[in-house]
C-alpha cells in the first residue's frame, strides 16, 4: 500500500483533484548539467538530484523566516511538482547566477532552485530544454550498501533520466518528511548518503507493500497516473 506522508485523500501525488489542486501551484526547478563532451552517468545524475532536493529542504533559508521559506511552504501545500531541465555551457553559467544550490556527485552537477509558480519560471530557466536528458550508465552500478538509504526505482517503468530524477527527488522528500528531527540532522551531517537502484523484479511487489514511503506519480508526463515509481528504503523507516 502507499505510505503517503499526508492523509490518503490529500496525497501530494494523488491523481484525482483535491484541495492541493485548488491551491496555487508551484514547482521545484532542478537543472542538470549535461555537456556534450562529458555527460554524467545516469545513476550519478539520479543520486545527485535526490540529494539536491534534500539539501534544499535542509537549508536554513527554507525554514522559519528564511528567504525561501514562504515559497517552500506554498509549494508543499500544493502538489509536490519537480521539473528537471538540462543546461550546458553558457546556459549552465546563467543558471548558476540565479539563487540556488549546486550539488555535485561523482561527476554529475545538479542545481536546485527555490520553488517558483508553475507559470512564473525565471526566463533563464524557462528557456532550458526538458527533453534531451537521456543518460546511460557506462557500467552497471555496484550493489547498494544495505546500511544506507536506497531509492528503489520500479523495474516495470521506462522513464527518461529527467523523469526518473524528479521521481527519486519525490522519494527522498517523502523519506525526509517521515524522519524525526534527530534522524534528519544525522542524515544531513553525514552528507545525505543514498543510492538509487532499479529494484529486482521479484522484489518490487514486496517493496511496494512494505509500508516504506511510496511515490505514486500524478501522471503529468511520460507514465500513467497512479503508477508506483519509487520506494524510499531508509534504514530508520524499516
N, C-alpha and C positions, 0 to 999 in steps of 0.2 A: 504494500500500500504506500501511498505517497506520504512523506513525512514533512508536511508543509510547516513553515515557521508560523504563519498566520492561520486562522481557522480555515478549514477546507472550503467554506463558502466564500472566502475572500482571499484566496491564494494569489500571490503576485504573478503566477504563471498560468492561472486558470483561463481557459479559452472562452467561457461564457461571459457576457457582460456583467460587471459587478460595480460596486461603488468605486473600485480602483479605476475603472474606465471613465467614470464621470469626473474624476479628479483631473486637474491639469496634468498633461503627460510630459514627462521628462525622459531623457536618455543619457546614459553614461557613455561618452565617446572614448574609444580606445584606438590608438593608431600604432600599427606595427611597421617597423622599418624593413622594407624589402628592396635592397639594392639589386640591380640586375646581375651584377658580377658576383654577389655573395649573399644569396637569400638564406635566411635561418632555416634550420631543420624544423620540421613540423612540431614534434613533441616539445622541443625547446621553446618555440613560439607559444604553444598552448600553456605550458607551465609558467612562462613569464607573464602571460596575460592574466592567468589566475592570481598570481602573486601581486600583479599591479592593482587588481580590484581590492585585495586585502590591504595593500599599502595605503590606498586612498581611504578606505574605511577606518583604518587605524590612525590616520594623520590627525594631529590636533586641530588642523584647520577645518576638519569635517565634523567636529563635535562642539557642543556647548555654544559659545558665542563666536566660534571660528568663522573665518571669512567664507568658507564653503558650506557651513553647517545648514543654512536655510535651503540651499539648492539640494543638498543630500537628503534632507528631511522631505522636501517636496517630491523628490524622485522616489524615495522609498514609500511614500504614501500612495503612489500610483503604481503602475506596472513597472517591474524592475528591468526596464529595457537597457540593453547594451548593444552598441553598434561598433563593429571593427572596420576600420578603413586602413588603406596602405599608403605609404609615402616613401619617397626616395629623394636623394639629392636636396635640391632647394626646397622641395615640398616638406621634407623632414625638418630642415632648418627653420622654416616658418612655423611648423607645428611646435617645435621646441621653444619658440619665443613666446608662446602662449602659456598662461598659468596652468601648471600641471606637474606631474611627476613621471620621470623616465625610470623604468625598471629594466635591469639588464639580466639576462640569463647567461647560458654558456656563451652564446653568440647573439642571441635574439635581443632586440630592443623594442620595448612597448612603452608608449607614453599614454598615461591615463589622465583625463581632464575632469574637473568637477562637472556634475550633470548640467545639461542645457535643455531648454524647451525643445520639444520634438520638432518644431518648425522654426527654431531660433539658433541654429548652429552658427558659430563664428565662420566668416567667409573663408578663412584659411583652412578650416576643416571641411566645410560643406563641399568644396571643390575636389576633395580627395575621393578616390575610387573605392567602392566597396568590393567590386569584383577584382579578380587577379590575386587572391590570397591563397591560391593553391600551392601548398608546400609539401615536401616529401621528407621522409627520414632516410638519409643515406644508408644507415644501418638500423636494424631493429633495436628499439630501446631495451636496455638491460632490465632485469626483473626489479620491480619496485621494492623498496625497503619496507618490510612488514610493520616496522615500528613507526613509520612516517605516514602522514596523511596521503591518501591516494584518491584522486578523482577518476572514477571509472566511467569510461565512455561506453555507450551502447554498442554492441557488436553488430546490431541489426540495421544501423542507420549510416548512410553515406553522406557525410557533411563536408563542406569546404572547410579549409583551415580557419577562415574568418568566422564562419558559423560556429565551429567547434570551440574557438577561443571565447566567444560570447557564452557558450553553454558551460564551459568549465569555470568561467567567471561567476555565473549564476550558482554553480555548485559550491564554489569557495565561499560565496556570500551566505548561502544557507547554512553552511557549517559554522561560519563566524557568528551568525545570529544564535545558534544553538549552544555555543560555548559560554562558560562563566567568564566573568571579568578576569579572574586569575588565569584561566586557560588561554584566554585571548592574549594576555600580556606575555605568557610563556611562549606562545607561538610567534608573536611579534618579535620578541627578544631573540629568538632563535633564527630570525630571518625568513620566517614563513616557509620552512621546508615543505615541499609537496611533490608528488609525482602525478602525471597524467598518463593513464594507460587504457587501452581498449580491453574491456572485460572478456575473459574467456566465455565463449558462447554458452557452455554448460553451467556457468556460474551467474549469468545475468539475472535469471529469474530469482535466484536466492538473494542477490544483492537488492533487487527492487522490492523484495518482501521483507527486508531485514529491519526496517524501521529507521535506517540511516537517511539523512536528507536526500531527497529525490527531486530532480528537476523534471517537470513536465512542461514541454515547450508550448508557448501560446500559438505557434503556427503562423507567425507573420511571414516567415521566409523559409524556403527550402523543404521543410518537413511538415507533416500533418499535425494539426492541433492536438494537444494531449499526448504527443509522443514522449516517452521516457528517454531522456538523453544522457543524464549523468547521475551517478550516485556518489555522494561525498563521504568517503570512508575515513573519518578522523578517529584516531585511537581513543580520544576522550569521549567519543559518542557511541562506541561499540557496546 
